[in-house]
Amino acid sequence: MPPTLASLVQHSALKLSVRAGADRLDTPVRWAHASELADPVPYMDGGELLLVTATNLDAENAESMRRYVRRLAGAGVAGVGFAVGVNYDAIPAALLEAAEEAGLPLLEVPRRTPFLAISKAVSAAIAADQYRAVTAGFEAQRELTKAALAGDGPADLLARLAAHIDGWAALYDTSGAVLAAAPDWAARRAARLTPDVERLRDRPAPASVVVGDSEDRVELQSLGTGRRARGALAVGTGAALGTAERYAVHSAVALLTLTTARSRSLLGAEQRLGAAVLRMLLAGQPDHARAVAGDLYGGLLDAPFRLLIAEAAAPAGFDLLTETMEAAAARSGEALLMVPEGERVVVLAADGGTAVAACASYAEAQDDRAPREGGTEDSDVVVGLSAPCGPIAVSAAYKQAEQALSVARRRGRALVEHEELAAGSVLPLLADDAVRAFADGMLRALYEHDAKGRGDLVASLRAWLSRHGQWDAAAADLGVHRHTLRYRMRRVEEILGRSLDDPDVRMELWLALKATEAAAPAED
């Protein structure tokens, strides 16, 4: 805390006594200044303890003292220290009455206490307060740095920051959604500031703004050093931040910005790995792709996913779309494979997941927006979305997404799903005798194998194809171990003399199975 009039009165060496304004001794003192000017106000900044001997004052004139004291109080002077035993043996009654009337603290300075001693006491107290603030700030910086290096996410860092500022703190992603808050109750308060965060996001980083209502005072700080902010930090307090609190907030901003920059670097590495996984999937090498994907993308390949291709009029469009999808995936814990490809981006996202939903919402909002005169906006994107698929069908999904993208471009829509283009069905065509003959010839060897009681290859093939080549899911449907299923699929390849890695072969086998089912007599 900075020095106050009360702390100066309590200073044993100064021997000051209170003569007026005793109820305002908690007023902070920013400096102690001696002046014998009849009007020192032009040289005051506010918060000073003005030291006088009344050399040039008409101190016994009541009206003159009222004008003098009113001007001092209006200028924000903290109080007046009047030296007795110099020009006056006691404080003149006119000055006492004016100070009481204005509520301005008036201190009596004894003859043996030089003004210099008071100035030194104020200066020492201010220096000590600044030292405490800087020390507390460095301590906060150390604690926040430890929390950031722990690698447990931003929650611990925010908790320590909230403790240091005696308030609350929240972290937002690029979409304005709250990623974390401390204490827990602050999440609801922080969520109400999303519109303010969105406005801050549109300003070049670094940027800050003070907002708030009757509850608290909130500072929003953007995170990032590039063209666009990569998030925002909010800190809520009951009053303006002090020096120590300001140190803590600046440290948190720097650490979160570094964390964000590190995340972007990691994202670049992930994109390179994702590009390798995508190339393998497109080359019909799902097993190799799964091995390379590891824990990062392995979960994505274990369930049906969508492939989307997006084009944008300018990089800003990619930024907004990809950041929206990344934020949605991060909040739900979904894996997201995102690969820049020239002037467009290719994305693999979980079917039915939040990232695909966020993409659809973004596109819907773009379609609802009135187009600007003269063409599309820089943020406009066009997206083609495939049907759900698995690792063995990525090349087909890629073609579906390209077809949907082409249609979206022609129709002037932000997003088109391939399923919209394939609303019909080819299954009725499988009843043709020629198709049945083809199916019988293709599957006869497998049926003969099963008829001899040496395994259930046809059912295993049907389950594997229906699960898009997902071993665990297909094995679960059959009630067998995945190693058993892998062995059966190798036997299918040996018997047919064809590779199941070939998407044309998988398509033909699926159609053959469907044709066989269509030809089978209905059970009673």
Secondary structure, DSSP 8 states (H G I E B T S, - for coil): ---BHHHHHT-TTT--EEEE-GGGTT-B--EEEE---S--GGG--SSEEEEE--TTS-TT-HHHHHHHHHHHHHTT--EEEEETTSS-SS--HHHHHHHHHHT--EEEE-TTS-HHHHHHHHHHHHHHHHHHHHHHHHHHHHHHHHHHHTTS-HHHHHHHHHHHHTSEEEEE-TTS-EEEEESTTHHHHHHTTHHHHHHHHTS-SS-EEEEE-SS-EEEEEEE-SSSS--EEEEEEESS---HHHHHHHHHHHHHHHHHHHHHHHHHHHHHHHHHHHHHHHHTT-HHHHHHHHHHHHHHHHTS-EEEEEEEESSHHHHHHHHHHHHHHHHHHT--EEEEEETTEEEEEEETTSHHHHHHHHHHHHHHHS---TTS--TT-EEEEE---B-GGGHHHHHHHHHHHHHHHHHHT-SEEEHHHHT-S-SGGGGGSHHHHHHHHHHHHHHHHHHHTTS--HHHHHHHHHHTTT-HHHHHHHHTS-HHHHHHHHHHHHHHHT--TT-HHHHHHHHHHHHHHHHHS----
